[in-house]
Amino acid sequence: MALSTTDLGKEGGNGLPKTFAPGNHTLKINSVYLEEFKFIDGAVHFMMNMETEPIDGFEGFMIDKDDESKGHYAGQIGRVKASQYAFADGETKSGIKIQRDRSIMMFLQNLCKTLGINDWFLAQDNKHDTIEELVNAFAKDAPFKDKYLDFCVAGKEYEGKTGYTNYDMWLPKGSKDGYAYAAKGSKVIPYNEADHLKKLEVKPVKDFGDDDLDIPTRSSSDFSLD
């Protein structure tokens, strides 16, 4: 593949970052998958690759870096977890049993209802032996394609290899102020930086060795049954 000299920066054609940050956004889901959470056996994150509505004068990242003919994203993109904490079997401190697969299916059902694609979810009854098969079917069938919802996206900052501030993002829990996502124009949680963003801790520079290029790894705080 020839080298591209137009897809290097963090900014699109009008100066906007090519990725979105935590905040209130109108987004669509481009793809989904389960990602293993290595600190707890069997625990997984439900991951969503998402994109904003098209932005005038904006050129996003290439859709496929190995196939320039597919063009560029029309909006900013980002990877968002269904929850800050991984889905896992367990028990809360108050003794409530938590089932990983049931929790994922409940999230998926609520998402499908909000997207207006609950018929797809109901049609999956007794078709799949594992949650992985169900999520793979959701990814393959893509009933979510080009359907936008309003979202509140929370996250935490980390420093990427290039020195830019990047974000580990997730959907916050619902509250009296609304839910993390809803049909366009409906009530969602208003983004509040104090509640929804974990700022990068500023540490004094000791040296400029290879450690400056490390991306922070996920910690056990990514999992909770509280």
C-alpha positions in Angstrom: 0.0 0.0 0.0 1.3 3.5 -0.9 2.1 5.9 2.0 -0.7 8.4 2.8 0.4 11.9 3.6 -3.2 13.1 4.3 -4.1 10.9 7.3 -1.5 11.8 9.9 -2.9 14.4 12.2 -5.3 14.6 15.0 -7.4 17.3 13.2 -9.9 17.1 10.4 -10.3 19.6 7.6 -11.8 22.4 9.7 -9.5 22.0 12.7 -11.7 19.6 14.7 -10.1 16.5 16.3 -10.8 13.4 14.3 -12.0 11.7 17.5 -14.7 12.9 19.9 -14.2 13.4 23.6 -16.5 12.7 26.6 -19.6 14.9 26.4 -23.1 15.0 25.0 -23.1 13.8 21.4 -25.5 12.5 18.7 -23.9 9.3 17.6 -24.4 6.2 15.5 -22.9 2.7 16.1 -20.6 1.5 13.4 -19.6 -1.8 15.0 -19.7 -3.7 18.2 -17.6 -6.5 19.9 -16.8 -8.0 23.2 -13.3 -7.3 24.7 -11.8 -9.5 27.3 -11.1 -7.9 30.7 -7.9 -9.7 31.8 -8.1 -9.0 35.5 -11.2 -11.1 36.1 -11.8 -14.5 34.6 -14.6 -14.4 32.1 -15.2 -10.7 32.4 -15.7 -8.7 29.2 -16.5 -5.1 28.1 -19.2 -4.5 25.5 -17.4 -2.2 23.0 -19.0 0.1 20.5 -17.2 1.9 17.7 -19.2 5.1 17.2 -19.4 8.2 15.0 -20.9 11.6 15.2 -23.2 13.0 12.6 -21.5 14.3 9.4 -19.6 17.6 9.9 -19.4 20.1 7.0 -15.9 20.6 5.7 -14.6 17.8 7.9 -12.4 14.8 6.8 -12.1 12.1 9.4 -9.9 9.1 9.6 -9.8 6.6 6.7 -12.5 4.0 7.0 -10.1 1.3 6.0 -6.4 2.2 6.2 -5.7 -0.7 3.7 -8.3 0.4 1.2 -8.3 4.1 0.4 -11.3 3.7 -2.0 -13.6 3.4 1.0 -12.9 7.0 1.8 -13.0 8.8 5.2 -15.4 9.0 8.1 -17.8 12.0 7.7 -17.8 12.5 11.5 -15.6 12.2 14.5 -15.2 8.6 15.8 -14.6 7.1 19.2 -14.6 3.8 21.0 -17.1 3.6 23.9 -17.7 0.9 26.5 -21.3 0.0 27.5 -20.3 0.6 31.1 -17.3 1.8 33.0 -17.1 -1.7 34.6 -16.7 -5.0 33.0 -19.6 -7.5 32.7 -18.8 -10.5 34.9 -20.5 -13.2 37.1 -20.3 -12.3 40.8 -22.2 -11.1 43.8 -22.6 -7.5 45.2 -21.7 -6.6 48.7 -25.4 -6.8 49.6 -25.6 -10.4 48.3 -27.3 -9.8 45.0 -26.2 -12.3 42.3 -24.9 -10.9 39.1 -24.9 -12.9 35.9 -22.6 -11.7 33.1 -24.6 -12.9 30.2 -28.0 -11.7 31.5 -26.5 -8.3 32.2 -25.2 -8.0 28.7 -28.5 -9.2 27.2 -30.3 -6.6 29.3 -28.1 -3.8 28.0 -28.5 -5.1 24.4 -32.3 -5.3 24.8 -32.5 -1.7 26.1 -30.2 -0.5 23.3 -32.4 -2.3 20.7 -35.6 -0.8 22.1 -34.1 2.7 22.1 -32.8 2.3 18.5 -36.3 1.0 17.4 -34.9 -2.4 16.4 -36.4 -4.6 19.2 -37.8 -6.9 16.6 -34.3 -8.0 15.8 -33.6 -8.8 19.4 -36.8 -10.8 19.9 -36.1 -12.8 16.7 -32.9 -14.1 18.4 -34.8 -16.1 21.0 -33.2 -19.5 21.4 -30.9 -19.0 18.3 -27.6 -18.7 20.1 -25.8 -20.9 22.6 -23.5 -18.3 24.0 -23.5 -14.5 24.6 -20.5 -14.3 22.2 -22.7 -15.8 19.4 -25.5 -13.3 20.2 -23.1 -10.3 20.1 -21.5 -11.6 16.9 -24.9 -11.9 15.3 -25.7 -8.3 16.3 -22.4 -7.2 14.8 -22.9 -9.1 11.6 -26.5 -8.2 11.0 -25.9 -4.6 12.1 -29.5 -3.6 12.6 -28.1 -0.4 14.3 -26.6 0.8 11.0 -27.0 4.6 10.4 -29.4 5.0 13.4 -28.5 8.0 15.6 -29.2 8.5 19.3 -28.3 11.2 21.7 -25.6 10.1 24.2 -23.9 11.2 27.3 -20.3 9.8 27.2 -18.1 9.7 30.3 -14.4 8.9 30.4 -10.9 9.3 31.7 -7.9 11.0 30.2 -4.6 9.3 29.4 -1.6 10.4 27.4 -1.0 8.6 24.1 2.3 7.7 22.5 2.2 10.8 20.5 1.8 13.0 23.5 -1.8 13.9 22.8 -4.5 13.5 25.5 -6.7 10.5 24.6 -9.8 9.2 26.3 -11.0 5.8 27.7 -14.8 6.3 27.3 -17.9 4.6 28.6 -21.6 5.2 29.1 -22.4 6.5 32.7 -25.2 5.0 34.8 -28.6 6.5 34.5 -29.8 9.0 37.2 -32.7 11.2 38.0 -31.4 13.5 35.3 -31.9 10.9 32.6 -30.3 8.0 30.9 -26.9 7.7 29.1 -28.7 7.4 25.7 -32.1 8.2 24.2 -33.9 8.9 20.9 -32.8 12.2 19.3 -34.4 15.1 21.1 -35.2 13.1 24.2 -33.9 13.5 27.7 -30.3 12.2 28.3 -28.0 12.9 31.2 -26.4 16.4 30.8 -22.7 16.0 30.6 -20.9 17.4 33.7 -17.1 17.3 33.7 -17.0 17.0 37.5 -19.0 13.8 37.4 -18.2 12.4 34.0 -14.5 13.0 33.4 -11.4 11.7 35.3 -8.7 14.1 34.5 -5.1 13.0 33.8 -3.0 13.4 36.9 -0.2 15.8 36.2 3.1 14.5 37.5 6.5 16.2 37.6 8.8 15.1 34.9 11.8 13.1 36.2 13.4 12.0 33.0 12.6 11.5 29.3 13.2 7.8 29.0 11.1 5.2 27.2 8.5 5.3 30.0 7.2 8.5 28.6 5.7 6.5 25.7 3.7 4.1 27.7 -0.1 4.0 27.4 -1.7 3.4 30.8 -3.2 0.0 31.0 -6.6 -0.8 32.4 -6.7 -1.6 36.1 -8.9 -3.5 38.5 -11.0 -0.3 38.9 -12.5 -1.2 35.5 -14.5 -3.9 37.3 -17.1 -3.5 40.0 -20.1 -5.2 41.4 -21.2 -2.3 43.6 
